[in-house]
Amino acid sequence: MKCALITGGSRGIGRAICVKLAEQGYYVIINYKGNEAAAIETLEAVRAKGSDGEVMKFDVGNEAEVQAVLGTWVEQNKEKQVEVLVNNAGIREDNLMFWMNTAQWTNVVNTSLNGWFYVTKQILNNMLMKRYGRIINIVSLSGIKGMPGQTNYSAAKAGIIGATKALAQEVAKRGVTVNAIAPGFISTDMTAELNEKELAAMVPMNRFGKPEEVAEAVAFFASKGSSYITGEVLSINGGLYT
């Protein structure tokens, strides 16, 4: 059974990705940290597309938890091969560097960057043995351009971009591709507190993006048609910054 694991899959961009990969025929594993109701809603949306899946609760930034939950699942489900891993989980705790405390730095970097490492380590070995896999990392405009008030988030996402490029070269001979997608302003819960009207005026397309527009790119990178593309970072930002 071909499976896709999406971290932070219960809402926003993650949910749109889950639904899109369900359309592609994947059994969808929806990771979530705390909002079980939202994760179940996403699973229902997956099933509405004629596919199936399951919800899986663990904190990507907790190495022991990732090993206990995801590692155990991998061991106990040999018939379910995770062909596609979408590292989407991330948090924001914005503040100017001058006022940023250690917890704000550590929380953001641990969830995005360390979480990427913990989860990918659990999945990578089977991809290499099967000589096939797609790893897709959701980064950010903030990790390419840098955004004031987001030194923690920019650092975490820039770190994943560097890791994407390095890992892509390590695993290319085994048929595993590693790419990143860098959204700009996308209408989700994470951007709900932003002044959309004011910020959209900065975007050449004069609007925020939709989660489904990010999901379309994920579906391409997840496909066999993208097999000669690896180590790339695709910006989806309406022309704001390239």
C-alpha positions as CSV (number, residue, x, y, z in Angstrom):
1,M,0.0,0.0,0.0
2,K,1.5,3.4,-1.0
3,C,1.3,5.9,1.8
4,A,1.9,9.6,2.3
5,L,2.8,11.0,5.7
6,I,2.0,14.7,6.2
7,T,3.2,16.3,9.5
8,G,1.0,19.1,10.8
9,G,-1.7,17.7,8.5
10,S,-4.8,18.7,10.4
11,R,-5.4,22.2,9.2
12,G,-4.4,24.9,6.7
13,I,-1.8,24.0,4.1
14,G,-1.4,20.5,5.7
15,R,-5.0,19.7,5.3
16,A,-5.1,20.8,1.6
17,I,-2.0,18.6,1.0
18,C,-3.7,15.6,2.6
19,V,-6.8,16.0,0.5
20,K,-4.8,16.5,-2.7
21,L,-2.7,13.4,-2.1
22,A,-5.8,11.4,-1.3
23,E,-7.0,12.4,-4.8
24,Q,-3.7,10.9,-6.1
25,G,-4.7,7.5,-4.5
26,Y,-2.4,7.7,-1.5
27,Y,-3.3,6.2,1.9
28,V,-2.9,9.4,4.0
29,I,-1.3,9.5,7.4
30,I,-2.3,12.7,9.1
31,N,0.1,13.8,11.9
32,Y,-1.1,16.2,14.5
33,K,0.1,17.5,17.8
34,G,-3.0,18.5,19.8
35,N,-6.1,19.2,17.7
36,E,-7.6,15.8,17.3
37,A,-11.0,17.1,16.1
38,A,-9.3,18.9,13.2
39,A,-7.3,15.9,12.3
40,I,-10.4,13.7,12.2
41,E,-12.1,16.4,10.0
42,T,-9.1,16.1,7.6
43,L,-9.4,12.3,7.6
44,E,-13.1,12.6,6.7
45,A,-12.1,14.9,3.8
46,V,-9.6,12.3,2.7
47,R,-12.2,9.6,2.7
48,A,-14.6,11.8,0.8
49,K,-12.1,11.7,-2.0
50,G,-12.4,7.9,-2.1
51,S,-9.1,7.2,-0.4
52,D,-8.4,6.2,3.2
53,G,-5.9,7.0,6.0
54,E,-5.4,7.4,9.7
55,V,-4.5,10.1,12.2
56,M,-1.3,9.9,14.1
57,K,-0.6,12.0,17.2
58,F,3.0,13.0,18.0
59,D,5.0,16.2,18.6
60,V,7.6,16.3,15.8
61,G,9.9,18.3,18.1
62,N,10.0,15.5,20.7
63,E,12.5,12.9,19.5
64,A,11.4,10.2,21.9
65,E,7.8,10.7,21.0
66,V,8.6,10.5,17.3
67,Q,10.5,7.3,17.8
68,A,7.8,5.7,20.0
69,V,4.9,6.6,17.8
70,L,6.2,6.8,14.2
71,G,9.0,4.4,14.7
72,T,6.7,1.8,16.1
73,W,4.2,2.3,13.3
74,V,6.9,1.8,10.7
75,E,8.0,-1.4,12.4
76,Q,4.5,-2.8,12.7
77,N,3.2,-1.8,9.3
78,K,5.6,-3.4,6.8
79,E,2.9,-3.7,4.2
80,K,2.4,0.1,4.2
81,Q,5.3,1.9,2.5
82,V,5.6,5.6,3.0
83,E,6.5,6.8,-0.5
84,V,5.8,10.4,0.2
85,L,6.9,12.4,3.3
86,V,5.7,16.0,3.5
87,N,7.4,17.9,6.4
88,N,4.9,20.6,7.0
89,A,4.7,21.0,10.8
90,G,5.9,24.3,12.1
91,I,5.0,27.1,14.5
92,R,5.6,30.8,14.7
93,E,6.5,32.8,17.8
94,D,7.3,36.2,16.2
95,N,9.2,38.9,18.0
96,L,12.0,41.3,17.3
97,M,15.3,39.8,18.1
98,F,15.9,42.5,20.8
99,W,12.9,41.2,22.7
100,M,13.0,37.5,21.7
101,N,13.5,35.2,24.6
102,T,15.2,31.8,24.6
103,A,12.0,29.8,24.7
104,Q,10.7,31.6,21.6
105,W,13.9,30.8,19.7
106,T,14.1,27.2,20.9
107,N,10.4,26.3,20.4
108,V,10.4,27.5,16.8
109,V,13.7,26.0,15.8
110,N,13.0,22.7,17.6
111,T,9.6,22.2,15.9
112,S,10.6,23.1,12.4
113,L,14.3,22.1,12.1
114,N,14.8,19.4,14.7
115,G,11.4,18.0,13.9
116,W,12.4,17.7,10.3
117,F,15.4,15.6,11.3
118,Y,13.5,13.4,13.7
119,V,10.7,12.5,11.3
120,T,12.8,12.2,8.2
121,K,15.2,9.8,10.0
122,Q,12.3,7.5,10.8
123,I,11.1,7.3,7.2
124,L,14.3,7.6,5.1
125,N,15.8,4.1,5.5
126,N,12.8,2.3,4.0
127,M,12.8,4.7,1.0
128,L,16.5,3.9,0.4
129,M,15.9,0.2,0.6
130,K,12.9,0.4,-1.8
131,R,15.0,2.7,-4.0
132,Y,12.1,5.2,-4.3
133,G,10.8,8.1,-2.3
134,R,9.6,11.7,-2.3
135,I,10.5,14.0,0.5
136,I,8.8,17.4,0.3
137,N,9.7,20.1,2.8
138,I,7.3,23.1,3.3
139,V,9.6,26.0,4.1
140,S,8.8,29.7,3.7
141,L,9.5,33.0,2.0
142,S,10.8,33.9,5.4
143,G,13.6,31.3,5.0
144,I,14.7,32.7,1.7
145,K,14.3,36.5,2.1
146,G,14.3,36.8,5.8
147,M,11.5,38.6,7.6
148,P,11.8,41.2,10.4
149,G,10.4,39.9,13.6
150,Q,11.0,36.3,12.5
151,T,14.7,35.6,13.1
152,N,13.7,32.3,14.7
153,Y,11.3,31.2,12.0
154,S,13.6,32.5,9.2
155,A,16.6,30.6,10.7
156,A,14.6,27.4,11.1
157,K,13.2,27.5,7.5
158,A,16.6,28.5,6.0
159,G,18.1,25.5,7.9
160,I,15.6,23.2,6.2
161,I,16.5,24.6,2.8
162,G,20.1,23.9,3.4
163,A,19.3,20.4,4.6
164,T,17.1,19.8,1.6
165,K,19.9,20.6,-0.8
166,A,22.4,18.4,1.1
167,L,20.1,15.4,1.6
168,A,19.1,15.5,-2.1
169,Q,22.7,14.9,-3.1
170,E,23.1,12.0,-0.6
171,V,20.1,10.0,-1.7
172,A,19.7,10.8,-5.4
173,K,21.3,7.5,-6.6
174,R,18.7,5.6,-4.7
175,G,15.7,7.2,-6.5
176,V,14.7,9.4,-3.6
177,T,14.1,13.1,-4.4
178,V,14.2,15.9,-1.8
179,N,12.6,19.2,-2.6
180,A,11.2,22.2,-0.8
181,I,8.3,24.5,-1.4
182,A,8.4,28.1,0.0
183,P,5.0,29.7,0.3
184,G,4.5,33.4,0.7
185,F,1.4,34.8,2.2
186,I,-1.2,32.0,2.2
187,S,-4.7,32.3,3.8
188,T,-4.6,29.9,6.8
189,D,-5.1,30.0,10.6
190,M,-1.4,30.9,10.9
191,T,-1.8,34.1,8.9
192,A,-5.3,35.0,10.3
193,E,-3.9,37.7,12.5
194,L,-2.1,39.5,9.7
195,N,-3.5,42.5,7.9
196,E,-4.4,40.7,4.7
197,K,-5.6,43.8,2.8
198,E,-2.4,45.8,3.6
199,L,0.0,42.9,2.9
200,A,-1.8,41.8,-0.3
201,A,-1.1,45.2,-1.7
202,M,2.6,44.2,-1.6
203,V,2.0,41.1,-3.7
204,P,2.1,41.6,-7.5
205,M,-1.0,39.3,-7.8
206,N,-2.7,41.5,-5.2
207,R,-3.9,38.7,-3.1
208,F,-3.0,36.0,-0.6
209,G,-2.5,32.5,-1.9
210,K,-4.8,29.5,-1.2
211,P,-3.6,26.3,0.6
212,E,-4.9,24.3,-2.4
213,E,-2.4,26.2,-4.6
214,V,0.5,24.9,-2.5
215,A,-1.0,21.4,-2.5
216,E,-0.9,21.4,-6.3
217,A,2.9,21.8,-6.2
218,V,3.3,19.2,-3.6
219,A,1.3,16.8,-5.8
220,F,3.7,17.4,-8.6
221,F,6.8,16.9,-6.5
222,A,5.2,13.7,-5.2
223,S,4.6,12.3,-8.7
224,K,6.8,10.1,-10.8
225,G,6.8,12.9,-13.3
226,S,9.1,14.9,-11.1
227,S,11.8,12.2,-10.9
228,Y,14.6,14.3,-12.4
229,I,14.1,17.3,-10.1
230,T,15.8,17.3,-6.7
231,G,17.4,19.8,-4.3
232,E,15.1,22.5,-5.6
233,V,13.2,25.2,-3.7
234,L,9.9,26.3,-5.4
235,S,8.5,29.7,-4.4
236,I,4.7,30.1,-4.3
237,N,4.3,33.7,-3.5
238,G,2.3,35.5,-6.2
239,G,5.6,37.2,-7.5
240,L,6.4,38.8,-4.1
241,Y,10.0,37.7,-4.1
242,T,11.9,35.3,-6.3
